[in-house]
Amino acid sequence: MKELYPKKGRVILHVDMNSFFASVEMAYDPSLKDKPLAIAGDEEARKGIVVTCSYEARKYGVKTTMPLWEAKKLCPHLIIKRPNFERYRNASMALFEILRRYSELVEPVSIDEGYIDITECYELGSPIEIANDIQQSLLNQLDLPCSIGIAPNKFLAKMASDMKKPLGITVLRKRDIAEVIWPLPTVEMHGIGNKTGEKLATLHIHSIGDLAKASDFVLKAHLGIRGLQLKERANGIDTRHVDPDAAEENKSVGNSVTLPKDISNQSKLLEILESLSESVSTRLKKKGYVTKNISITIRYYNRKTISRGKKIINPIVESKDIYQAAKSLFLNNWKGDPVRLLGITGQDLINEDHAYEQLDLFSYEKAAQKEPLYKAIDKIKSKYGKSILQKGSDLQKK
């Protein structure tokens, strides 16, 4: 089988569980199989949101983040189940245990998906045979379906796994990119959400092929380093390794500065925090991560040191967002004494490519409920200018 593997390069699989929460519920209670099922919040509350749903429910137009009342209108006989996170965590641990039987190089990226490097696994069969075996093992042992992408790198493997659902296996080679990937709209590219897609559209970049051929200067000017990374992905370039220790190694990214003298001037200290925020943001972007937890460190003139942190509902990476979180922590915890050291750290890191899928499940409904508000604000600003809506605190300063 060794001749079926590249002499140079890697063979990477992306294993993506199909409608994971709903599938776990159906495995736990087989009577739910082949029925329209939604995992959602409080059924009695009109504000409940669909977290995920079975493929049978999707046939009726039910979608993730859809208000529950709308889902039930589309599918009156929809079965609603409250999320059981303990059950999902146990199923997740079991599925990754199965993956590790094939290779030590397994990198979980979320509760229901991960990468596995099978470059040295040729004794187990061809890449397609191994993918088939993994898919059948998950079905037979856990009663959970998955789709698998086979490719020379992580990005293409992820794109491939999305192409056939449920229970698909797709091979995507670099020579297939121009024909298979480039004609797709940018929003279908892994790592690009609606907002980035809209921004690219203003630059006349509508397809993944457009992005692959776009000007480096234009992309960097409008999207920063991230723009160049996206162009690389569009060209099938991804040098990231499958790293089993990635979650442990990338627990935090931070920066601190020891001041040349003790400072007690609030505006000066906030300027330093703003500079540190920019540094942390740059480092996160270079590593390809976003953060869900910001902490600050304050060391006083007498060497007394305190650290305080706050969890962020949705992952952040931009310096202005990091600064706002750090500023809030600082103002709530600084007692006015002279400061000798300041630091900011981003923790609970998530791979940026997966961030848009990684809304904290426990706050999923709150985030989804706010979406219409955000859209309304964007429309108002688009029509009347960015300054039409301002924070009360900003107006007070003026």
HELIX and SHEET records of a PDB file:
HELIX    1   1 LYS A    2  LEU A    4  5                                   3    
HELIX    2   2 PHE A   20  TYR A   28  1                                   9    
HELIX    3   3 PRO A   30  LEU A   32  5                                   3    
HELIX    4   4 TYR A   55  ARG A   58  1                                   4    
HELIX    5   5 LEU A   68  LEU A   74  1                                   7    
HELIX    6   6 PHE A   85  LEU A   99  1                                  15    
HELIX    7   7 TYR A  122  LEU A  124  5                                   3    
HELIX    8   8 PRO A  127  LEU A  142  1                                  16    
HELIX    9   9 LYS A  154  SER A  161  1                                   8    
HELIX   10  10 LYS A  174  ASP A  176  5                                   3    
HELIX   11  11 ILE A  177  ILE A  181  3                                   5    
HELIX   12  12 THR A  186  GLU A  188  5                                   3    
HELIX   13  13 ASN A  194  THR A  202  1                                   9    
HELIX   14  14 ILE A  208  ALA A  212  1                                   5    
HELIX   15  15 ASP A  216  LEU A  223  1                                   8    
HELIX   16  16 ILE A  225  ALA A  234  1                                  10    
HELIX   17  17 ALA A  246  GLU A  249  1                                   4    
HELIX   18  18 GLN A  266  LYS A  287  1                                  22    
HELIX   19  19 SER A  319  ASN A  333  1                                  15    
HELIX   20  20 GLU A  352  GLU A  357  5                                   6    
HELIX   21  21 LEU A  361  SER A  363  5                                   3    
HELIX   22  22 TYR A  364  TYR A  384  1                                  21    
HELIX   23  23 LYS A  386  ILE A  388  5                                   3    
HELIX   24  24 GLY A  392  LYS A  397  1                                   6    
SHEET    1   A 5 VAL A 106  SER A 110  0                                        
SHEET    2   A 5 GLU A 113  ASP A 117 -1                                        
SHEET    3   A 5 ILE A  12  MET A  17 -1                                        
SHEET    4   A 5 CYS A 146  ALA A 151 -1                                        
SHEET    5   A 5 ILE A 169  VAL A 171  1                                        
SHEET    1   B 3 VAL A  50  CYS A  53  0                                        
SHEET    2   B 3 LEU A  37  ALA A  40 -1                                        
SHEET    3   B 3 ILE A  79  LYS A  81  1                                        
SHEET    1   C 4 SER A 252  ILE A 263  0                                        
SHEET    2   C 4 VAL A 339  ASN A 351 -1                                        
SHEET    3   C 4 TYR A 289  TYR A 300 -1                                        
SHEET    4   C 4 THR A 305  ILE A 316 -1                                        
END                                                                             
